[in-house]
């Protein structure tokens, strides 16, 4: 996108089970043990480009990626964080979640732009990556099965010597109104509806060249 080869792109994906480690994790003494703990729990360890500490993806989460061409991406760092966090919170209010923006004390992968429920449990986290000519907002929204996030992060965070409170981990399905649709697809559709308020969304597929480049770069994101 920074090179002008692709337009602004939003991706809402259903990922496999993986623990996404940040760069700070990778230089921690217990990193190798954390990687082994992730694999022992059935999660593939990966190194991500943006964000803070280890976060979890599985099939009941939504992986969000929003890449935007921008000649001066540093100028909009905080506005993009605010905009994306507010959008996610609005989407999660659609099924009746008391969604708010802000860090919950003791949450995993803490951040001031986390989206929580009731000020008590984290539902989503976002991170940002900048390059010359473009920005990328990435995030994870836990639609369901919060226990999988908690269960794998207990040994992972123990290995990384990180303090956190497992009880602060939540999922949309546990916070939505009983009469509301809160499935993975329903959460995705709520996000698309909110993006649709700001954009004309055109469904598309990644081109073969981009997919080939992703496969070429994938080994760089696998822990040694």
C-alpha positions in Angstrom: 0.0 0.0 0.0 2.8 2.4 0.8 4.1 1.8 -2.7 0.7 2.5 -4.2 0.2 -1.1 -5.5 -2.8 -1.8 -3.3 -5.7 0.3 -2.0 -6.6 0.7 1.7 -7.6 -2.7 2.9 -9.6 -4.2 5.9 -9.3 -7.8 6.8 -11.5 -9.6 9.4 -10.1 -13.1 9.6 -10.9 -16.3 11.6 -7.4 -17.4 12.7 -6.1 -20.7 13.9 -4.8 -21.2 17.5 -1.6 -19.1 18.0 0.1 -17.1 20.7 1.4 -13.9 19.1 4.5 -12.7 20.9 5.8 -9.1 20.8 9.4 -8.0 20.3 9.8 -7.3 24.1 8.8 -11.0 24.8 11.4 -12.2 22.4 14.3 -10.6 24.4 12.9 -11.9 27.8 14.9 -14.6 29.5 12.0 -17.0 29.7 11.0 -16.6 26.0 12.0 -20.1 25.0 10.0 -21.6 27.9 7.0 -19.5 26.9 7.2 -20.7 23.3 7.3 -24.3 24.6 4.3 -23.6 26.9 2.3 -22.2 23.9 3.0 -25.3 21.8 2.2 -27.6 24.7 -1.2 -25.9 25.0 -1.9 -26.5 21.3 -1.1 -23.0 20.1 1.4 -22.1 17.4 3.9 -19.4 18.6 4.4 -16.4 16.2 6.3 -13.1 16.3 4.2 -10.1 15.4 5.2 -6.7 14.1 3.1 -4.5 16.4 1.7 -4.5 19.9 3.0 -5.2 23.3 3.1 -8.6 25.2 1.9 -12.0 24.2 -1.7 -12.2 23.0 -3.9 -15.2 21.9 -5.8 -16.0 18.8 -8.0 -19.0 18.2 -11.1 -19.8 16.1 -13.5 -17.9 18.3 -11.5 -14.7 18.0 -11.5 -12.2 15.1 -8.1 -11.0 13.8 -8.5 -7.5 12.6 -6.1 -5.8 10.2 -6.6 -2.3 8.6 -3.8 -1.1 6.4 -4.0 2.5 5.1 -1.7 4.5 2.7 -0.6 7.6 4.5 2.2 10.0 3.5 2.7 11.1 7.1 1.6 8.2 9.3 3.2 9.4 12.5 0.9 12.4 12.6 -2.2 10.3 13.2 -0.9 7.7 15.7 -3.3 8.6 18.6 -6.2 9.5 16.4 -6.1 6.0 14.7 -5.9 4.3 18.1 -8.9 6.3 19.3 -10.9 5.8 16.1 -10.3 2.0 16.0 -11.0 1.4 19.7 -14.2 3.5 19.6 -15.3 1.6 16.5 -14.8 -1.8 18.1 -16.6 -0.6 21.3 -19.6 0.6 19.2 -19.7 -2.7 17.4 -19.7 -4.7 20.6 -22.5 -2.6 22.0 -24.8 -3.8 19.2 -25.4 -7.2 21.0 -25.8 -5.4 24.3 -22.2 -5.5 25.7 -21.3 -2.7 28.1 -18.2 -2.0 26.0 -15.8 0.7 27.0 -12.3 1.8 25.9 -9.5 1.6 28.5 -7.1 -0.7 30.2 -8.4 -3.1 32.9 -6.0 -3.5 35.8 -4.3 -6.8 35.5 -5.2 -7.5 31.9 -3.0 -9.5 29.5 -1.1 -7.6 26.9 -2.1 -4.3 28.6 -2.9 -1.2 26.6 -4.7 2.1 27.0 -6.8 1.4 23.9 -8.0 -2.0 25.0 -11.8 -2.6 24.7 -13.4 -4.0 27.9 -16.8 -4.9 29.3 -18.0 -3.2 32.4 -14.5 -1.9 33.2 -13.8 -5.5 34.4 -12.8 -7.9 31.6 -10.8 -7.3 28.4 -12.5 -8.2 25.2 -10.2 -6.7 22.5 -6.7 -5.3 22.1 -5.2 -3.3 19.3 -1.7 -2.4 18.1 -0.2 -0.2 15.4 2.7 -0.5 13.0 4.0 2.3 10.9 6.3 2.4 7.8 7.1 5.2 5.4 3.9 5.8 3.5 1.4 3.6 5.4 0.0 2.6 8.7 -1.4 -0.7 9.9 -3.9 -1.2 12.8 -4.1 -4.8 14.0 -6.2 -6.3 16.8 -7.9 -9.3 18.2 -11.5 -9.5 19.4 -12.5 -12.4 21.6 -15.9 -13.4 20.4 -16.1 -16.6 22.5 -14.2 -19.2 24.5 -12.4 -16.9 26.9 -11.2 -20.0 28.8 -8.8 -20.9 26.0 -7.1 -17.6 26.2 -6.8 -17.8 30.0 -5.6 -21.4 30.0 -2.7 -20.9 27.6 -1.6 -17.6 28.9 -1.2 -18.8 32.5 2.0 -20.9 31.7 3.1 -18.5 29.0 3.0 -15.4 31.2 4.5 -17.4 34.1 7.5 -18.2 31.8 7.8 -14.5 30.8 7.6 -13.5 34.5 4.6 -11.2 33.8 2.0 -10.5 36.5 -1.6 -10.5 35.4 -5.0 -11.5 36.6 -6.6 -14.3 34.5 -10.1 -13.3 35.7 -9.8 -10.1 33.6 -10.0 -12.2 30.4 -13.5 -12.1 28.8 -15.5 -12.9 25.6 -18.3 -11.2 23.9 -20.6 -14.2 24.2 -20.4 -14.0 28.0 -21.2 -10.2 28.0 -24.0 -9.9 25.4 -27.7 -9.8 26.1 -29.2 -13.3 26.2 -31.5 -12.4 23.3 -28.8 -11.0 21.1 -26.7 -12.8 18.5 -23.2 -13.0 19.7 -21.6 -15.8 17.5 -18.3 -15.3 15.8 -20.2 -14.3 12.6 -22.5 -11.9 14.4 -19.5 -10.1 15.9 -17.8 -9.9 12.5 -21.0 -8.5 11.0 -21.3 -5.9 13.8 -17.7 -4.8 13.0 -18.4 -4.6 9.3 -21.6 -2.6 10.0 -19.5 0.0 11.9 -16.8 0.2 9.3 -19.6 0.5 6.7 -20.7 3.7 8.4 -17.4 5.3 7.5 -16.5 3.4 4.2 -18.1 2.0 1.1 -16.9 -1.6 1.7 -16.1 -3.7 -1.4 -15.4 -7.4 -0.9 -12.2 -8.5 -2.4 -9.6 -11.3 -2.3 -5.8 -10.9 -1.8 -3.9 -11.0 -5.0 -1.6 -13.9 -5.7 1.5 -11.7 -5.5 0.6 -10.6 -1.9 -0.1 -14.2 -0.8 3.2 -15.3 -2.3 5.1 -12.5 -0.5 3.3 -13.5 2.8 4.5 -17.1 2.4 8.0 -15.8 1.7 8.1 -13.7 4.8 6.3 -16.2 7.1 9.6 -17.8 8.4 10.6 -14.4 9.9 7.6 -14.7 12.2 8.4 -18.2 13.5 10.4 -18.3 16.8 13.7 -20.0 16.5 
